[in-house]
Structures are given as structure tokens and as C-alpha cells.
Amino acid sequence: MGFKLGFFRLGTPTMASTVDRAVVEEENETMLARARELLPHLGYPVVQAKTCLYSVTPDEHFVIGSHPEHDQVAIAWGFSGHGFKFVPVVGEILADLVQHG
């Protein structure tokens, strides 16, 4: 049994091609301290630590719209690590953009 815990709005801006994927002990300690703060009876060790990436727009808003040169193409991106929650409605918006503009 386990759970996933991650930093949000922390870290160093990077690109997928240049990211440092090494997890340093200080990051593990910070994460474990936060986990114990939230779950004081936590007794399990860290079993895995990974560097994860997600896109963030400067204002943290989604970008949804038609391609500037091809109206039949709709684009959605910049979901700041939580876009999966919005997949159904974003799909409807994209379909509407493609069908009706």
C-alpha cells in the first residue's frame, strides 16, 4: 500500500530535454516531513522517488483555441499538472471548436 505525494510550484523551471532527473536527499526529506505532517502515523519508508514534469502557463490558465492557420484544428495545453480532471469538458470544447468555430 502507498500513496503519491509531490511538489507543486516548487523546483526549477526546465525542459524535458534538459531536466535533471536526480532526486536529492533534501527533496526526499522535505517530502517525508510533509507526509508525516499530513499523516502523523505514517510508518512506511519512501519506496520510490522520481522527477516528474508538467507544463505550466505563466498565468496558470489553460490554453484552448483554434490553430491560428488552420481553423479545423483545435489545440489545448498548459494544464499545470491537473488537466486530467478536466478531460471531459475540454474534449467537448475542442469538439465544439472544430465543428462550429
C-alpha positions in Angstrom: 0.0 0.0 0.0 1.2 3.5 -0.6 0.4 7.0 -1.9 1.9 9.6 -4.2 3.0 13.0 -2.9 4.6 15.7 -5.0 5.8 19.2 -5.0 3.7 21.8 -6.7 5.0 25.3 -7.6 8.5 24.3 -6.3 11.5 23.3 -8.2 13.4 24.7 -11.1 11.8 25.6 -14.5 13.2 23.2 -17.1 12.6 21.5 -20.4 12.2 17.7 -20.9 15.4 17.7 -22.9 17.4 19.4 -20.0 15.8 18.3 -16.8 18.0 16.9 -14.0 16.2 13.7 -13.1 18.3 13.0 -10.0 16.3 13.2 -6.8 18.5 14.6 -4.0 18.1 13.5 -0.3 16.9 17.0 0.7 13.9 16.6 -1.6 13.1 13.2 0.0 13.5 14.7 3.5 11.2 17.6 2.7 8.6 15.3 1.1 8.7 12.8 4.0 8.4 15.7 6.6 5.3 16.9 4.8 3.8 13.4 4.6 4.3 13.0 8.3 2.7 16.3 9.0 -0.3 15.3 7.0 -0.3 11.7 8.2 1.3 11.6 11.6 1.0 7.8 12.0 2.8 7.2 8.7 5.3 4.4 9.3 6.3 3.4 5.8 9.6 4.2 4.1 9.8 6.1 0.8 9.8 3.3 -1.8 10.4 5.4 -4.9 11.2 8.9 -5.8 11.0 10.3 -9.3 11.3 13.6 -11.1 8.0 14.4 -12.9 7.3 17.2 -15.3 4.2 19.1 -16.2 3.5 22.2 -18.2 2.5 25.5 -16.7 1.5 28.6 -18.5 2.7 32.0 -17.0 -0.8 32.7 -15.6 -1.6 29.0 -14.8 -4.6 29.2 -17.1 -5.4 26.6 -19.8 -4.8 27.4 -23.4 -7.7 26.3 -25.6 -8.4 27.5 -29.0 -8.2 27.1 -32.8 -4.9 26.8 -34.6 -4.1 30.3 -36.0 -3.6 29.0 -39.5 -6.0 26.0 -39.6 -9.5 26.6 -38.2 -10.3 22.9 -38.4 -7.5 22.2 -35.8 -8.2 22.8 -32.1 -5.4 23.0 -29.5 -5.5 22.5 -25.8 -2.4 22.6 -23.5 -0.9 24.1 -20.4 -2.9 22.2 -17.8 -0.4 22.7 -15.0 -0.4 19.1 -13.8 -4.1 18.8 -13.2 -5.7 18.8 -16.6 -6.8 15.2 -16.3 -9.7 16.4 -14.1 -10.9 18.5 -17.0 -10.6 16.0 -19.8 -14.4 15.6 -20.4 -15.2 19.3 -20.6 -12.0 20.1 -22.6 -12.9 17.4 -25.1 -16.4 18.9 -25.5 -14.9 22.4 -26.0 -12.4 21.1 -28.6 -15.1 19.2 -30.5 -17.3 22.3 -30.5 -14.4 24.5 -31.8 -13.7 22.1 -34.6 -17.4 21.7 -35.6 -18.7 25.2 -35.0 -15.7 27.5 -34.6 
